[in-house]
Amino acid sequence: MDAVHRLQDASSSIRLETMCLCVPLRLGVLICAFGTFFSALLYILDRQYWEVEYRPYAGGFCLRSQLILGFVEYTGVLFGWLGVLGAWNVKKTYVAWFNYWQIARLGAWMFMYSVDVPLLQSCEMWVNDVQKMTQEHGWNPMMFQISLAATCPSTRMHFFVKSFLTLLFFMYIVWITAKYVEFIGAVPKHLLRVDKDLPPGAFYAHSHGERTALNGTYGKSAAQPYVHFDPKGMHALHATGGGMTPDAEMHHGYGAGLVGAPIHAPHV
């Protein structure tokens, strides 16, 4: 019932919903989708520049995290543009698929943390015991250069702070996009939509003017009389409930099953 009430009030509250306290909801989703598309396109066009500039925010300190981030960015071109079209044309399905991709991106972020955080925690060991680190993680020239330049503490701090803020922002975008998807599918309040709940069959009214009630056969399982047409086009009843008895028919000379004498049109 709470979801129903939210949908009923959506048309009046959607004008008050904003993103980051000042950006309208639809415009905010459009900007986020376009930013996703632009970032993914930049990754495809200039991967080295993207990895250097975005590494403190997105990670990628080893081959496994780079592969999962590359998959996210390559698919981000499609789903980012899908989000742009959905927000521009108010297409619920397009925006919903864009949000599904954003949820998958959060899963990729978790995998990146599970791989890159242990490497950064033991960053200094790439100089102190490079053989042991190579045996555990494989050769990593990036981590060796960071450790050799004695920038492990600053790299670690920048990564933890910036990547965590980026993760929070991505989670916020997922929530905002989900709200916008819900508002797109809401029914405006000026459209009257009455629930089509059928009444229960425990109580109902029955007319006392029906044939079964007049004949005293209501509720009984006896066969009901049926009507057919005889060759002369007269209605007949194959039961005694609505027609004449055989004795009365023979007495009056009517044909079997007839309810009265035939009517002849006058000669002109």
N, C-alpha and C positions, 0 to 999 in steps of 0.2 A: 504493500500500500504506500510506503514511503516513496518508492520509485514513481508510482502513479501521480502522487501529489507534486513531485519534482517536475514531472513532465507537464502537468497542468499549469504550473507557475513559471515554466521556462520562457514563454513568450514575453512575459513582463520583466523577468529578471535578467534576460540575456543582454539587455541594453546596459545593465549596471555591472556586468562582469568585465573585468580588466585583467591584463597580464602585467606583472611588475608594477602594479598600482596605478598605471597611467595609460597603458596601451590597450586599446579594445581587443577583445578576445579573438575575433576573426583576423584582425591585422597582425596580432602577435603570432598566431599559428602560421600565417602566410610568411612572416619574416623568418621564423624558425625553419620552415620548410625550404625557403630560398637559401638561407645560410647553410643548411645541410647539403643542398645541391651544389652550391658554390665551393664548399670545402671538399666535397668528393671529386668535383671536376678539377680542382687544383691539385689534388693528390694524383689524378691520372695524368695530368699534363706535366707536372714537375714533382716527382715523388721525393727526390732528395731534399728539395727546399721544404716540402711539407713535413718530412720526418724531423728535420732540424728545428723548425719553428714550433711544431706541435708536440714534440716529444715530452716537454714538461707537463703538458695537459693530457695527452693521450697515451703516454708510455711508448713501448716499442724498443726496449733495451736488449732484446734477444730475438732470434729468428722466429720463434713460435708466436710471440706477441706481435711481431711485425706482420706475420701471415694473417692472424685473426683480424688485426686492424685493417689490413689491405682488403680483406673480404668485405668488411663493413663499409669501407669507403667506396669500393667498386659498386656494390649494391645500393649505396646511398645516392648515386646518380639517378637511378630509376625511381626509388621510393621518395627521394627528395622532390623530384619534379612531379611525382604523383601527388605529393602533399601540396605543392604550389597550385596545381590544377584543381584539387579538391577545395582548397580554401578560396580560390578565386571564383570558381563556379558553384560553390556551396554543394559539393558532392560528398555525401556522407560516406560512401564506400571508399572513395579515394583517400579521404582523411583517416579513415579507420585503418586502412592498409599502411599508411604512413606511420601511424602510431604503433602498429604491430612491429614494424621495422625498428622503431625507437626502443621498444621493449627488448627486442633481440640485441640491440646495441648495448643495453645495460648488461645483458648476459655476457657479451664479449668483453665489457669493461671488467667484470668480475674475474674472467679468465686471465685478462692481462695483469690484474693485481696479483693473482696467484703465481704468476711466472716472474714478473719484474721485481716485486717487493723482496723476495729472497736474494736476488742478485744485488740490489742496492744495499741491503742490510750487510752484506759481506763484501762491499765494494773494495775496501782496503786490502782484502786478501788477494786481489788480482796482482798486487805487487809483492806482497810478503810471501805468498805461497801460490804462485801461478800454476804450478804443476797440479796441485790438489784441486784448485778451482776448475782447471781444464778437464780433469777427470770427472768431476761432479756435473759440470754444466756444459762442457764442450768449449772449444776456443771461441772467445768473444772479444774481437779487437776493440769494440766500442768501450766495453767496461775496462779493458786494459788501458786505453788512452785516458779515460776519466780518472782511474786510479793513479796512473803515472803522472798526471797533471796535478794531483793532490786536490781535486775538486769534488771529492766524494761527499763531504758534508753539505756543501751548497747545492749540488745536484740532487741529493736526497731530499733536502728541505723543499726545494722548488717543486720537485715532483709530487711529494706528499700533499703540499698545500694546494697547488694548482689543479692537480688531477682530482683531488677530493672535492674542490669547489665545482669543477666541471661535472663530476658525477652528480652532485646535488642539483646543478642546473639542468642536466638531462632528465633527472627524475621529476623535476618541476615541470619541464616541457611535456613529459608523458602525461602528467596529471592534467595540465591545461588542455592538451589535445583531447584527452578523454572527455573532459567537460564540454568542449566544443562539439565533439561527435554526439554527445547526448543532447545538446541543444539543437543540433541540426535535425535530429529525428523527433523533436518535440512537436506536439500539436498546438497551434495557436489558440488562445483562449476564446477568440471570437467564433471559432468553429465548435458547434455543439456536437459532442460525441457521447451519446448515451450508451452505457454498457448494455450489451445484448444478452443479459442473463435471463434464461427462461424461468418462468415461475414453477414451483414444485407441483407435482401432480397429486398431492395428498388431498387437496380441496378443489372441487370444481362444481359447476352448476349444470343441471340437466333439465331440459324442458319437459314439463308435464303434458304438453300438447302433442308429443310425438306418438306415433302409432303404437309403439311397444308399451308406453305408459297408459294409453287409452284402453288397450286390449288386455292389460294386466300381465304382459309377458316381459316386462322390463327386468333385466338381470337374469333371465332364464336362458338356458343354452339351447332352446328349441330352434329349429330351422326357421328362418324368416321367409315370408313369401316374396317371390320375385315376379317381376312384370315382364311380359313379352307381348309381341304384336301377332295377332292372328291374321289370316290371309285378307280379311276385310279391313285391316288397319285399326281394329278396336283393341283397347287395352283389356287384358285379362289377368287375373291373379290365380296362381296355382296353389291356393290355400283357402281355407274358409275364413281367414282373418279379415279379408277385405272384400270378398265376393259373395255370391249367393250359394246356398247349399244345392246339391244335385236335385233334391225333391222340388225345391222352389223353381229351379231352372226348367224341369220337365213340366211343372204345373203351368208356368207362364209361356212355355214354348220357346224359350230363348235357347241359343246354342250353348254348348258346354263352355264354361269359363266367362261368358259375357256378363256384364254388370247391369245391363239394361237393354231395352228394345232399340234396334237400329233406327236412326233418324233419316228420313227420306226428304230430299229437297222437293218443294212444290213444283208442279209442271207449269210452265209459262205458256 
